[in-house]
Amino acid sequence: MFDCRPAVHRQLFSIVFVLAIASGVSACPNCKNAIAENGGNLIQGYFWSICFMMSMPFIILGSLSGYFYLQVLKARKDPASTFTVSVKAAEKTSV
């Protein structure tokens, strides 16, 4: 039979370790300094950080999609250049 005690011990140790060090962990230095300097304007900081994090996947995906769309339009506009390249490649391989 399979003995799962070492895996359980490892998981239990990980949980206890995380809980033990969690009491000594405080906020990140930027948040801590923002509270001290601005008198607690932390909510606005969270708002902007969440907006920034939520918008990044859409900005990256949109930028890549726009780039590939423009490349396809460029290739459709001048199909002779892509055909010439493929003919030259075929000539090199057949020689």
C-alpha positions in Angstrom: 0.0 0.0 0.0 0.9 3.6 -0.5 2.1 5.5 2.7 0.9 9.1 2.5 2.3 10.1 5.9 5.4 11.9 4.5 3.2 14.0 2.2 0.9 14.9 5.0 3.8 15.8 7.2 5.2 18.0 4.5 1.9 19.8 4.0 1.4 20.3 7.7 4.9 21.7 8.1 4.3 24.1 5.2 1.0 25.4 6.7 2.5 25.8 10.2 5.5 27.6 8.7 3.4 30.0 6.7 1.2 30.8 9.7 4.2 31.3 11.9 5.9 33.9 9.7 2.6 35.6 8.7 2.5 37.4 12.1 5.8 39.1 11.3 4.8 40.2 7.8 3.4 43.7 7.4 2.3 45.7 4.5 4.6 46.4 1.6 6.9 49.4 2.2 5.1 51.6 -0.4 1.7 51.1 1.2 3.2 51.6 4.7 4.8 54.9 3.6 1.7 56.0 1.8 -0.4 55.6 4.9 2.2 57.5 7.0 2.6 60.4 4.5 -0.9 60.8 3.1 -2.9 60.1 6.2 -4.5 56.9 4.9 -5.2 57.5 1.3 -4.7 53.8 0.7 -8.1 53.1 -0.9 -7.2 55.3 -4.0 -3.9 53.5 -4.3 -5.6 50.1 -4.3 -8.1 51.4 -6.8 -5.4 52.4 -9.3 -3.3 49.3 -8.8 -6.4 47.1 -9.4 -7.3 49.1 -12.6 -3.7 48.8 -13.8 -3.5 45.0 -13.2 -6.9 44.3 -14.7 -6.1 46.4 -17.9 -2.7 44.8 -18.6 -3.9 41.5 -20.2 -6.3 43.5 -22.5 -3.6 46.0 -23.5 -1.1 43.2 -24.3 -3.6 41.1 -26.1 -4.9 44.1 -28.0 -1.4 45.2 -29.0 -0.5 41.8 -30.3 -3.8 41.4 -32.1 -3.3 44.8 -33.7 0.2 44.0 -34.8 -0.8 40.7 -36.4 -3.8 42.4 -38.1 -1.5 45.0 -39.6 0.9 42.3 -40.8 -2.0 40.4 -42.5 -3.2 43.6 -44.2 0.4 44.3 -45.4 0.7 40.8 -46.8 -2.7 41.0 -48.5 -1.8 44.4 -50.0 1.4 43.1 -51.6 0.9 39.3 -52.3 3.7 39.3 -54.9 6.4 39.8 -52.2 5.3 36.7 -50.2 4.9 34.7 -53.4 8.4 35.7 -54.6 9.9 34.6 -51.3 8.2 31.2 -51.5 9.3 30.7 -55.1 12.9 31.6 -54.2 12.9 29.2 -51.3 11.5 26.5 -53.5 14.2 27.1 -56.1 16.9 26.8 -53.5 15.6 23.5 -52.2 15.2 22.0 -55.6 18.8 22.8 -56.7 
